[in-house]
Amino acid sequence: MMNRLLQLRLRTKSIFIKLLLGFMAVIVLLVSFNFFSFAFFRTNIRNEIIKYNESNLNTTTKHMEQHLQLIRNVVSGFFMNGKLQALEQATEIDYILAKQVINELQNTVSNPLLYLDNLFVYTSKRGFVLEKTMGADASLMFSQYYHNTRYPSTFWKQQFESVQGFQLYPASTFTETTYSISTPKTGLVLPFVVQSNLYPNFVFLGFLDTEKFFNAYHQSINDSLFILDAHGNPLFTHGDDLAQIPALPEDRSYILLDHRYYFYTRSPDSGLTYVNVVPDKSISSQIVRLNFTLLGLLALAVLLSVVISVLFTVRFNNPVKKIVDTIRQMNAKTPITDNGNEFEMIRENVGRMLQSTEAAHHDLELKNNHLLYYAFINKLKRIPGPFQSSEGERMDAGGEDRTYLFVLFQLSFKLRFYEELKEEEHRSIYFIREFLQYMMGSRLEGSHTFQIENNQILTLVYTDGVDARLTEALAQVKNVMDIDKSYFFLTIAVSPVYQSDADFTTAYEETLARIRRRPFNDETYVMLEAPADEVRIVLPSGLEQEFDVQVQAGNEPEAVHTLKRMLAYLSRKNADAERFRRFGEETLQKLEKVAAVLKLPGEELGDGGRSGSARSAAVQLHTVDELSAALGARLATVCGLIRSKREERDPIIHFALEYMETHYTKDVTLDIVAGKLNITPGYLSTYYKEKTGNNFIDTLNEIRIKKAAEILRQTDLRIQDIAEQVGYLNMNSFYRMFKKFMGITPTDFRKMKQEEL
């Protein structure tokens, strides 16, 4: 009996038993905690689901109310539209003004963020209605073009005369009736009327696209939504077809009736009530699924924990047993006391093991000293990284000089790599470096390969010149790299042959200079010889000046077209990668300068107004198409901001620009415009310069020259006639201004456009 107890005690001291029991105790504690947590929180799951639906409905209500207020504000802005006021004051219908109003209605309706199907303006003076495509008498418009039995023309006339402020009507569809044939005109739309007491002669009627409105803002586990007016009448329904919405108490946010949850919220601003109906079985089914899921996960977790505990214990115990067996073999001549505790045995024999390895530690210390020596020599020679030498090879500074050359591999990742494998960048560089070390070391005996920069790997090759071995090795590297050419590419440059290790820095700088001269593409490129002498490529001054003018005018299409012409010119001249990148940086600097002069808002420039990130991004572009796309996007942003700044509704600037746009063919002076504004010319000049960044006369000349360029491009009129048409009576002035703004003479401009065609 005592022997069995002693054996049992020895077994419990075993590391295997201790680990297994410890894991089992942790598993029991975790299972107990999860079980009680599940039992506690299960009762709160239904409440959390109800809160989730309440939160979703509140979010839907908030967004829909904000959208309705946005529509009201946008439509209210039309009451102050000058064209609409002029149209009302005219003794007869001015069809040009009417067309302009229709265009503005169409622009508003086409805004994808407003979700409008149509917008009408009714003039009480004439009983006339304009909409996004046409105008007609109110009776004809709502009896033929937008017909609905619920909303006849008499209904709308009555509403136009009685509605004050903003009013919604029940959703419906409208048809177009022609010769007793009805065709659908709209989908399900939510009509609304906007009227202002300050402008009683106009009333706006709009149709809100309910499908877009619903899909944009509704958030729920189902598609059931009801919108009720202040009297409880339905304005819009979607989803469940309920005969009647039950009474909704004021002091609650949901009720349960007939196995349905009615979640609702009332807007204090509009008086609308938003109701979301969720069947009780939907919530119950979620709770049941959650119960089964949690129980299944708990059971799976317990099973996996037990299996992993056993496997981990076995894997941990096996090395300990091997250590113990090794200790016993090392001390075969010396008896060891075995008390069943493996760790205790290991602890008792650590001293002996330390003594037996002291000599090995001394040897490692000597080798570390040698490595420190080589690292010092490398630092002294300004080579950032240790040489990877094979066994038995030694780089001795005091030895005889040997001829050598450098092979520099520069790695460039493409946009697709950063989109799909960005997190794998360091691993990818590591594998490429290991491959190059193997390839160059196995093909070129005595070579050393090491990484000097994050994207640069350098190989030192002892040779008398570029021979067949080096050419074959680089060709094999290129073939392997081309397998993944959709993700990255290499630029491989070979330096001239040098003899002294004092020229290491010179050789490295020579390879860098050659790499910068590579073609501007994203293919692996090998440069065995020095490229031809660099030819300075200068863009035509006319192209650059035309680009500057188009940018300052905010003319994005023309500016992008000119940008592509400049890139095409560099391509025809076989410009290298460095020239293309320099062009990209110069173009970005021009855009920054324009933005600074016009005081454009920095937050909207894409990088907080700082272009350092944009210029660094230009360096990572590898093809003409990528550079064109990046510069085009930047150009679109700047041009858009320029147009927005110029389109800001400043009364003085707006009047001055509009006057110059409409009277540029006549004698336009600062005095004339100032007189019409009842201000002094000096004040107008200073104000205009401060707000636009340009002088008044420069803007006038720019408008005239742009009109002249358009006529030159589209017609064959004489240049003298064109000058007179745009307001120049002196040909010298016309030529001088045209050269200033376009960079070339009118004659050369016409020839250039004809050559492009």
Secondary structure, 3 states (H helix, E strand, C coil): CHHHHHHHHHHHCCHHHHHHHHHHHHHHHHHHHHHHHHHHHHHHHHHHHHHHHHHHHHHHHHHHHHHHHHHHHHHHHHHHCHHHHHHHHCCCCCHHHHHHHHHHHHHHHCCCCCCEEEEEEEECCCCEEECCCCEEEHHHHHHHHCECCCCCHHHHHHHHHHCCEEEECCCECCEEEECCEEEECCCCEEEEEEEECCEEEEEEEEEEEHHHHHHHHCCCCCCCEEEECCCCCEEEEECCCCCCCCCCCCCCCEEEECCEEEEEEECCCCCCEEEEEEEHHHHHHHHHHHHHHHHHHHHHHHHHHHHHHHHHHHHHHHHHHHHHHHHHHHCCCCCCCCCCCHHHHHHHHHHHHHHHCHHHHHHHHHHHHHHHHHHHHHHHCCCCCCCCCCCCCCCCCCCCCCCEEEEEEEEEECHHHHHHCHHHHHHHHHHHHHHHHHHHHHHCCCCEEEEEECCEEEEEEECCCCCHHHHHHHHHHHHHHHHHCCCEEEEEEECCCECCHHHHHHHHHHHHHHHHCCECCCCCEEECCCCCCCCCCCCCHHHHHHHHHHHHCCCHHHHHHHHHHHHHHHHHCCCEHHHHHHHHHHHHHHHHHHHHHCCCCHHHHCCCCCCHHHHHHHHCCCCHHHHHHHHHHHHHHHHHHHHHHHCCCCHHHHHHHHHHHHHCCCCCCHHHHHHHHCCCHHHHHHHHHHHHCCCHHHHHHHHHHHHHHHHHHHCCCCHHHHHHHCCCCCHHHHHHHHHHHHCCCHHHHHHHHHHHC
